[in-house]
């Protein structure tokens, strides 16, 4: 009986956390960011302040999830993320809140977001004010990513392009490789593990596992790209780098 009650509680608490996330995003869009636009004239400074605001807000949200006992967290990569600058942060993507956790641990984080999220009523204001990069135009995407990295931001990218399918081999896209080759920035490789699996692309938010899941984010290693940039063909370099990244992560996960 107690186990069933705990399961019901965590379903309700998960729903409450999502409600809090939506309300928080709206408050940022209609209250906090308009005030920042009013007092901060320089556009680049305004974006930096907005990103720091999102970083602090996501840290609070992670603490809220922990307080509501929805998740356990094991973020051993936090020290490396706090110190890195001008790096491309890559990771596998098993869970919906992966990016929230990464931004919460990375003070100067930028990220690539899907174009349709710019029309999402809850978070479009956050995305526009922070200057997060849209994937709608591939050529412009590469230039924007290179510019952001040159400014000292850390770029969060999931090479799969979407959440992983449990039990299926990884399928990396070339976007992460093209960004690294265009910008000349190296990778900071992380491993994300969520056990038991929850909040995957195939699950609804209320499909809460019977026991409390643990989201762990571990630092793997830096990955340097000089050898790939030395290849004669950019397309060949992107394909080879993508294959090597996928094989490395497949080995880590297995």
Secondary structure, 3 states (H helix, E strand, C coil): CHHHHHHHHHHHHHHHHHHHHHHHHHHHHHHHHHHHHHHCCCHHHHHHHHHHHHHHHHHHHHHHHHHCCCEEEEECCHHHHHHCCCCEEEECCCCCCHHHHHHHHCCCEEEEECHHHHHCCCCHHHHHHHCCEECCCHHHHHHHHHHHHHCCCEEEECCCCCCCCCCCCCCCCCHHHHHHHHHCCCEEEEEEEEECCCCCCCCCCCCCCCCCEEEEEEEEEEECCHHHHCCCCHHHHHHHHHHHHHHHHHHHHC
